[in-house]
Amino acid sequence: MGGLTAPARALYGKSGGLATRGVVLTPSDLSLEDWPERAARAKLTTVALHESALAVISKFVLSEAGRRFLAGCRRLSLDVEYELHIMSDLLERRHFDSDPDLFRMDETGLRQRDWNLCVSSERALSLVAENAVAIARILKPTTNRYFFWGDDNRGWCRCPRCKGLSDSDQALIVENRIVRELRKTNAKASLAHLSYRGTLQPPTQVKPEDGVFMEFAPIERTFALRLRPLTDRRHRARKDVPSNGELMDLLDANLAVFPSSSAQILEYWLDASAFSRWTRPARQLPWDRDVLAADVAQYRQRGIPHITSFAVFLDAEYLRRYGEPPLSEYGAVLNSA
């Protein structure tokens, strides 16, 4: 663990292992009903659910399958989290007709109801924070870590008051407000700042408040359909996306703003959905244990204690088509890191 900060070493605990060794699933992946047992056998610590907040509540928390899943995780001492693109749930689109100034302005000067919000609107921020607290009462992560992301790969506001702020700065304004409200009822609450696509650049004009941690999700790597290790700095999955080296430089730039001791990596090593271009039937994962091990080493050198991967489409249908996914190998690498 050379190079790790003292807080990071403390987070790793007595065994020296990662604080989070996880997977991120969607409710439909629970057609593989023994996911908790599989995660436990791989010695993972955490399973997270991903989709919109309302979909996770209706398809998962309120369903019999969801209750069985949560019971299985409790029995096996697995933590449960919820990683959600959520802004359109936190600011309901129905408000647009009565108060369009709550919503983002596009580059032509028109207010749009479609996604995110105007972060210069005090009422918009108040509604978002109020609804975040309400959803947090239903979706209760066992770790006290919340993941309330902006709408998926969508732009933010370009009104005269917002246009000087980057998408990362605007996202952080919202995150700071939400974590402040969450901590009024849960002093241990922390909230992710998602560094992903339009928010890969670190914020420069807004500072994270206590309780906001950075989550780095380099989805651009999957565009090549087969991962190259991050140590191959020149590799570029596609001409219009950052190279591996540029992604790592962006990670380091974010770690100059957010502490490494609480940072999380959200990767795609197990994400059959990404490598299938989010279309079923799923393709078989282009699995490479050596790439995983090399990547994890890069993240560990930076003192990052939380590592997880999307594992979407690793469901009952995937098992029938291709046999066992490489979950045990994934767990073994993370456990030896």
C-alpha positions in Angstrom: 0.0 0.0 0.0 2.9 2.3 -0.7 1.8 5.9 -1.4 -1.5 5.7 0.5 -2.5 8.5 2.8 -3.1 7.8 6.4 -6.9 8.3 6.2 -7.0 5.9 3.2 -5.0 3.3 5.1 -7.5 3.7 8.0 -10.4 3.1 5.7 -8.9 -0.1 4.4 -9.3 -1.6 7.9 -7.3 -4.3 9.7 -7.2 -6.7 6.7 -5.6 -4.1 4.4 -8.3 -4.7 1.8 -10.5 -2.2 -0.1 -13.3 -0.6 1.9 -15.7 -1.3 -1.0 -15.5 -4.2 -3.4 -18.7 -4.0 -5.3 -21.0 -4.5 -8.2 -23.8 -2.3 -9.6 -26.9 -4.0 -10.9 -30.4 -3.1 -12.2 -33.6 -4.6 -10.9 -33.9 -6.8 -14.1 -30.6 -8.4 -13.3 -32.2 -10.0 -10.2 -33.7 -12.6 -12.5 -30.5 -14.3 -11.3 -32.1 -14.8 -7.9 -29.0 -15.9 -6.0 -27.0 -12.6 -6.7 -26.4 -12.0 -3.0 -25.0 -15.5 -2.5 -22.8 -15.1 -5.6 -21.5 -11.7 -4.3 -20.8 -13.2 -0.9 -18.9 -16.1 -2.4 -16.7 -13.7 -4.4 -16.0 -11.9 -1.1 -17.6 -8.6 -2.3 -18.7 -6.1 0.3 -21.4 -4.2 -1.5 -24.2 -4.5 -4.1 -25.8 -1.4 -5.5 -29.0 -0.9 -7.5 -29.1 1.4 -10.5 -31.9 2.9 -12.6 -34.1 5.9 -12.0 -35.2 6.4 -8.4 -38.8 5.7 -9.1 -38.0 2.6 -11.1 -35.8 1.2 -8.3 -38.6 1.9 -5.7 -41.4 0.4 -7.8 -39.5 -2.5 -9.4 -37.3 -3.3 -6.5 -38.0 -2.0 -3.0 -41.8 -2.6 -3.3 -41.5 -6.0 -5.1 -41.3 -9.4 -3.6 -38.1 -10.1 -5.5 -36.6 -6.9 -4.0 -37.6 -7.9 -0.5 -36.0 -11.3 -0.9 -32.8 -9.7 -2.3 -32.5 -7.2 0.6 -33.1 -10.0 3.1 -30.4 -12.1 1.5 -28.0 -9.2 1.7 -28.7 -8.7 5.4 -28.3 -12.3 6.1 -24.9 -12.4 4.3 -23.7 -9.0 5.7 -23.6 -7.4 2.3 -24.0 -3.6 2.1 -26.6 -2.2 -0.2 -26.4 1.1 -2.0 -28.4 2.9 -4.7 -26.6 4.6 -7.6 -29.2 6.7 -9.5 -29.5 9.3 -12.4 -32.1 11.2 -10.5 -32.5 14.9 -11.2 -35.7 14.5 -13.2 -37.1 12.6 -10.2 -35.9 15.3 -7.8 -37.3 18.2 -9.8 -40.6 16.9 -11.3 -41.1 18.0 -14.9 -44.7 19.0 -14.1 -43.4 22.2 -12.5 -42.3 23.5 -15.9 -45.8 24.7 -17.0 -46.1 26.9 -13.9 -42.5 27.9 -13.3 -40.1 27.4 -16.3 -37.4 29.4 -14.5 -36.7 26.3 -12.4 -35.4 24.5 -15.4 -32.3 24.7 -17.5 -31.9 27.2 -20.3 -30.4 26.0 -23.6 -27.8 27.7 -25.7 -30.5 29.5 -27.7 -32.0 31.1 -24.6 -35.0 28.9 -24.2 -36.0 27.1 -21.0 -36.3 23.4 -21.4 -38.2 20.9 -19.2 -36.2 17.9 -20.4 -33.4 17.4 -17.9 -31.4 18.7 -14.9 -32.3 22.2 -13.7 -31.2 25.9 -13.3 -28.8 25.9 -10.4 -29.3 29.7 -10.0 -32.9 29.1 -9.0 -33.2 28.9 -5.2 -36.6 27.3 -5.5 -35.3 24.6 -7.8 -32.5 23.8 -5.4 -34.9 23.8 -2.5 -37.3 21.4 -4.3 -34.4 19.1 -5.3 -33.0 18.9 -1.7 -36.5 18.4 -0.2 -37.2 15.5 -2.6 -33.8 14.0 -2.1 -34.5 13.7 1.6 -37.9 12.1 0.9 -36.3 9.5 -1.4 -33.5 8.9 1.1 -36.2 7.8 3.6 -37.2 5.0 1.2 -33.9 4.1 -0.4 -31.7 3.7 2.7 -28.1 2.7 1.9 -26.6 0.6 4.6 -23.3 2.6 4.2 -24.9 6.1 4.6 -23.4 6.8 1.1 -25.9 8.3 -1.4 -25.6 8.5 -5.1 -28.0 11.1 -6.5 -26.5 11.9 -10.0 -27.5 14.4 -12.7 -29.5 13.1 -15.7 -27.5 10.7 -17.7 -25.0 12.5 -20.0 -27.2 15.6 -20.2 -26.2 19.2 -20.2 -26.8 21.7 -17.5 -28.0 25.3 -17.6 -26.8 28.1 -19.9 -28.8 31.0 -18.5 -26.9 34.3 -17.9 -26.3 33.4 -14.3 -25.3 29.8 -14.9 -23.4 29.9 -18.2 -20.1 30.8 -16.6 -20.2 27.6 -14.5 -19.1 24.3 -15.9 -21.3 21.3 -15.8 -19.1 20.0 -13.0 -19.5 23.2 -11.0 -23.3 23.1 -11.5 -23.5 19.5 -10.4 -21.5 20.3 -7.3 -23.8 23.2 -6.4 -26.7 20.8 -6.3 -24.7 18.1 -4.4 -23.6 20.6 -1.8 -27.2 21.6 -1.2 -28.4 18.0 -1.0 -25.8 16.8 1.4 -26.5 19.7 3.7 -30.1 18.7 3.8 -29.4 15.0 4.2 -27.1 15.7 7.2 -29.9 17.4 9.1 -31.5 14.0 9.6 -28.5 11.7 9.1 -25.2 13.2 10.4 -23.3 10.3 8.8 -24.7 10.9 5.2 -22.3 11.4 2.4 -23.1 12.1 -1.3 -21.3 11.3 -4.5 -20.1 13.8 -7.1 -20.2 11.8 -10.3 -17.2 12.5 -12.6 -18.5 11.1 -15.8 -18.6 12.2 -19.4 -19.7 15.9 -19.2 -18.5 16.2 -15.7 -15.1 14.5 -16.1 -13.4 17.9 -15.7 -13.1 18.8 -12.1 -15.1 21.8 -10.7 -13.0 24.9 -10.5 -15.4 27.6 -9.1 -17.2 25.6 -6.5 -15.6 23.6 -3.6 -17.1 20.4 -2.2 -18.7 20.7 1.2 -18.0 18.1 3.9 -19.6 14.9 3.0 -19.3 15.1 -0.8 -17.0 12.5 -2.2 -15.9 11.9 -5.8 -17.0 9.0 -7.9 -15.0 8.5 -11.2 -16.7 6.6 -14.0 -14.6 6.3 -17.2 -17.3 4.9 -19.5 -15.3 6.1 -22.5 -13.1 3.1 -22.1 -15.9 0.8 -23.2 -16.3 2.3 -26.7 -13.5 0.1 -28.0 -15.5 -3.0 -27.0 -12.4 -4.5 -25.4 -10.6 -2.8 -22.5 -6.9 -1.9 -22.7 -5.1 -1.4 -19.3 -4.9 2.1 -18.0 -1.1 1.8 -18.1 -1.5 1.9 -21.9 -1.7 5.7 -21.8 -1.8 6.2 -25.6 -4.8 3.9 -26.2 -7.9 5.8 -27.3 -11.2 3.8 -27.5 -12.5 6.2 -30.2 -11.2 9.3 -31.8 -13.7 11.6 -30.1 -13.0 10.4 -26.5 -10.1 10.8 -24.1 -7.2 8.4 -24.2 -6.4 6.2 -21.2 -3.7 8.7 -20.2 -6.1 11.6 -20.5 -8.6 9.8 -18.3 -6.0 9.2 -15.6 -4.9 12.8 -15.8 -8.6 13.8 -15.3 -8.8 11.5 -12.3 -5.7 13.1 -10.8 -7.2 16.5 -11.4 -10.3 15.5 -9.6 -8.3 14.1 -6.7 -6.7 17.5 -6.3 -10.2 18.8 -5.5 -11.8 15.8 -3.7 -10.0 13.7 -1.1 -8.7 10.3 -2.3 -9.6 8.8 1.2 -13.3 8.8 0.3 -13.1 8.5 -3.5 -14.9 5.7 -5.4 -14.1 4.2 -8.8 -17.1 3.1 -10.8 -15.8 0.9 -13.6 -17.1 -1.3 -16.4 -15.0 -4.5 -16.2 -18.2 -6.6 -15.6 -20.7 -4.5 -17.6 -22.1 -6.7 -20.3 -24.7 -4.0 -21.1 -22.0 -1.5 -22.1 -20.1 -4.0 -24.3 -23.5 -5.0 -25.8 -24.2 -1.3 -26.5 -27.1 -1.6 -24.1 -29.0 -4.0 -26.4 -30.2 -7.5 -25.7 -29.3 -10.3 -26.2 -26.1 -9.5 -24.3 -22.7 -10.2 -25.8 -20.3 -12.3 -23.8 -18.0 -10.1 -21.6 -14.6 -9.4 -23.2 -13.0 -10.4 -19.8 -9.3 -10.0 -19.1 -8.1 -10.6 -15.6 -4.7 -9.0 -16.3 -6.4 -5.7 -17.4 -8.5 -5.7 -14.2 -5.4 -6.3 -12.0 -3.4 -3.6 -13.8 -6.2 -1.1 -13.5 -6.9 -1.8 -9.8 -3.2 -1.3 -9.1 -3.4 2.2 -10.7 -6.3 3.1 -8.6 -4.8 1.7 -5.4 -1.6 3.8 -6.0 -3.8 6.9 -5.7 -5.1 5.9 -2.3 -8.7 5.1 -3.5 -10.5 2.8 -1.0 -13.8 2.2 -2.9 -13.9 0.2 -6.2 -17.0 -1.2 -7.9 -18.1 -2.1 -11.4 -21.4 -2.1 -13.3 -22.4 -5.8 -13.8 -25.6 -5.1 -15.8 -27.0 -7.9 -18.0 -25.3 -10.5 -15.8 -28.6 -12.1 -15.2 -30.3 -15.5 -15.7 -30.3 -15.1 -19.5 -26.6 -14.4 -19.5 -25.9 -17.5 -17.4 -28.0 -19.6 -19.8 -26.1 -18.3 -22.9 -22.5 -18.1 -21.6 -22.2 -19.9 -18.3 -20.8 -18.4 -15.2 -19.7 -14.8 -15.4 -16.2 -14.1 -14.0 -17.4 -12.9 -10.7 -15.1 -15.1 -8.6 -12.0 -13.8 -10.6 -13.2 -10.2 -10.1 -13.6 -10.7 -6.4 -10.2 -12.5 -6.1 -8.4 -9.5 -7.7 -10.1 -6.9 -5.6 -9.5 -9.0 -2.5 -5.8 -9.2 -3.2 -5.4 -5.5 -4.0 
